[in-house]
Amino acid sequence: MAVVLWMTGALLSLSLMAVGARELSGAVDTFQTLFIRSVIGLLIIAAIIYRVGGRKHFITQRPKLHIVRNLFHFGGQYGWFLGIGLLPLAQVFALEFTVPFWVAIIAAVFLREQLTPRRMLAVALGVAGVVVILKPGIEMLELASLIVLASALSFSFAYVATKSLSRSEHPLTVLFYMCLVQMPVSLALALPNWSLPRDPELWLWLFIVGVTALTAHFCMTTAMKTSDAGIVVTLDFLRLPLIGLVGILFYRETFDMVLLLGAGLMLVGNLVNIYRPRHQRALLADTVAADKE
C-alpha cells in the first residue's frame, strides 16, 4: 500500500510539472524557468538540510562528478521542457521511457557492466517501442521528437553518474549540488533574454515546477526503497494514460493508441531487465541482511 501512495505522489508531481512546463512555454524563457526552478529547489533543500541538522550534507568529495552529472541533467531538463511545449504531453512521456535502455548501454560502455542477453533483449524491446511510436518511414521524424530522445539520453548519463555518486553521497547532497551547479549555468544562458514575468499566475506555475521537481524525485526514490522495482516500474507506466487524459481534458490533444503499444513494449523491456529468478532474489536478500548485521 505504501508504494502505491508514494507512486501516486510521483505521478501527480510529474504530471503537474508537465502542465506547469506547458503553461510556461512561450511565456517565460526556458533557461529562465530552469534558473528559477534551481533557486527554489536550492532554498528548499538547504532548509531541509539545516532542519535535519545534517550540515555535513553540504560537503562533497566528488565535485567534478557532480558538475558532469548536472551538466547532462541540465541538458535533459532543457530538452524535456522544449518537448513539452512542442509535442503532445503523452508522446513526451512515452519517449521518456527510453531512459532505462540508454542507461543499460551507457553503463556497459563506461562502467563496464555486463550487457547480458536479458539486457540486450530489453534494449531491443525499447528500440522497438521507439520505432512504433515514431513510425519512421511512414511519417517524417519530427525535430521535437529527436529533441526529447536526446533529452532522455542526457538524463541517462546523469542517472549513471547518480548511480556512482550514490555509493558515497547522501541523496540530499546530490539534490543540493544539482541545484547549486545548474543555477549559474541557467542564469548565464537566461540573461540575454531576461524578462521577469509580471503575471502572478506565471509565478505560481514557476513555484509549482520548482517544488514538483523535488517531490517527484523524492517520491520515486522512496517508492524504490519500499517496494520491488518491478512494481514501481509497472505503476510508473500509469503516468502515460494519466498525462494523456490531462492532454485531452486541458489541451484538446488527441491520444494515439500507438503510444500505448510502443510504451507497452518498453514496459515489457524494463520488466525483463529488472527480473531476477526467485533463487537470485533470495540470495540478494540474504546478502543485504548480512551487510546490515
Residue pairs with C-beta under 8 A, 6 or more apart in sequence:
2 226
2 227
3 223
3 226
3 227
3 231
3 232
3 235
4 235
6 219
6 220
6 222
6 223
6 226
7 219
7 220
7 223
7 232
7 235
7 236
7 238
9 215
9 216
9 219
10 215
10 216
10 219
10 220
10 223
10 236
11 235
11 236
11 238
11 239
11 242
13 212
13 215
13 216
13 219
14 93
14 212
14 216
14 239
14 243
15 239
15 242
15 243
15 246
16 208
16 212
17 208
17 209
17 212
17 213
17 216
18 84
18 89
18 92
18 93
18 243
18 246
19 246
19 250
20 205
20 206
20 208
20 209
20 212
21 33
21 80
21 81
21 84
21 85
21 209
22 84
22 85
22 89
22 251
23 201
23 202
23 205
24 33
24 202
24 205
24 206
24 209
25 81
25 84
25 85
26 85
27 197
27 199
27 202
28 197
28 202
28 206
29 190
29 193
29 194
29 195
30 78
30 81
30 82
30 85
31 78
31 186
31 189
31 190
31 193
32 186
32 190
32 193
32 194
32 195
33 81
33 206
33 209
34 74
34 77
34 78
34 81
34 182
34 186
34 190
35 183
35 186
35 187
35 190
36 206
36 209
36 210
37 206
37 209
37 210
37 213
38 178
38 179
38 180
38 182
38 183
38 186
38 210
39 179
39 183
39 210
40 206
40 207
40 210
40 211
41 175
41 178
41 179
41 210
41 213
41 214
42 176
42 179
42 180
42 183
44 210
44 211
44 214
45 172
45 175
45 176
45 179
45 214
46 176
48 172
49 55
49 57
49 58
49 172
49 176
52 172
54 170
54 172
57 170
57 172
57 173
57 176
58 173
58 176
59 173
60 66
60 169
60 173
60 177
61 168
62 165
62 168
62 169
63 177
65 161
65 164
65 165
66 165
66 174
66 177
66 178
66 181
67 181
68 161
69 157
69 158
69 161
69 162
69 165
69 178
70 158
70 177
70 178
70 181
70 182
70 185
71 181
71 185
72 154
72 155
72 157
72 158
72 161
73 154
73 155
73 158
73 178
73 182
74 181
74 182
74 185
74 186
75 150
75 151
75 154
76 151
76 152
76 153
76 154
76 155
76 158
77 151
77 182
78 151
79 147
79 148
79 150
79 151
79 154
80 92
80 96
80 148
80 151
80 155
82 144
82 147
82 151
83 92
83 95
83 144
83 145
83 147
83 148
83 151
84 92
86 142
86 144
86 147
87 142
87 144
87 145
87 148
88 247
88 251
88 253
88 254
88 255
88 256
89 243
89 244
89 246
89 247
89 251
89 253
90 240
90 243
90 244
90 247
90 253
90 255
90 256
90 259
91 133
91 145
91 148
91 256
91 259
92 148
93 239
93 240
93 243
94 129
94 133
94 240
94 259
94 262
94 263
94 266
95 130
95 133
95 145
95 148
95 149
95 152
96 148
96 151
96 152
96 155
97 126
97 129
97 237
97 240
97 263
97 266
97 267
97 270
98 126
98 129
98 130
98 149
98 152
98 266
99 152
99 155
99 156
99 159
100 122
100 126
100 269
100 270
100 273
101 122
101 123
101 126
101 127
101 266
101 269
102 152
102 153
102 155
102 156
103 156
103 159
103 160
104 113
104 115
104 119
104 122
104 123
104 273
105 115
105 123
106 156
106 157
106 160
107 113
107 160
107 163
108 114
108 115
108 119
110 160
111 160
111 163
111 164
118 272
118 273
118 275
119 273
121 269
121 272
122 269
122 270
122 272
122 273
123 269
124 269
125 265
125 266
125 268
125 269
125 272
126 265
126 266
126 269
126 270
128 262
128 265
129 262
129 263
129 264
129 265
129 266
129 269
130 149
130 262
130 266
131 262
132 258
132 261
132 262
132 265
133 258
133 259
133 262
133 263
134 141
134 145
135 258
162 174
165 174
166 174
171 221
175 214
175 217
197 203
197 206
220 232
220 236
223 232
223 235
224 232
229 274
230 271
230 274
230 275
233 267
233 270
233 271
233 274
234 267
234 271
237 263
237 264
237 267
240 259
240 260
240 263
241 260
244 253
244 255
244 259
245 255
247 253
247 255
248 254
248 255
276 284
